């Protein structure tokens, strides 16, 4: 649904980079739909960000987790359940 992303806290328990892609569409086609932005999480690290006022998403806020950088890269090689955990704060 439409809304505002107010922040996030994400952890990567994998031994390689994970990228979380954020989309402003209800049903992105991975590898085709370009993400609005991506959050790169280094191996074994965490990232946290507060966004005062938030980022507006007019259509929908959706996300995917991949093992590669790039707004349309949907590489899933080496992904495992629970590689990335955490939360998104939104309104």
PyMOL commands that set and color helices and strands:
alter all, ss='L'
color gray80, all
select strands_A, chain A and resi 3-12+18-23+37-41+46-57+62-66+84-90
alter strands_A, ss='S'
color yellow, strands_A
deselect
rebuild
show_as cartoon
